[in-house]
Amino acid sequence: METLGGTPVFAGTRVPIQAFLDHLEAGHTLDEFLEDFPTVTREQAIGVLEHLKALLLAEA
């Protein structure tokens, strides 16, 4: 992850992490997100999910 103007984005892109979370929250699939944002790789998206999972487990 990187930041752009203080907003976390996928590394090497201008795609905010929040856009990914909003897509998932709206019921869209990972594949649909990747189609809408082709500059984001599957590995990057899964990496964000793994990072968030680790944060949640650390809080438990």
Buried (B, 14 or more C-beta within 10 A) or exposed (E): EEEEEEEEBBEEBEBBBEBBBEBBEEEBEBEEBBEEBEEBBEEBBEBBEEEEEEEEEEEE
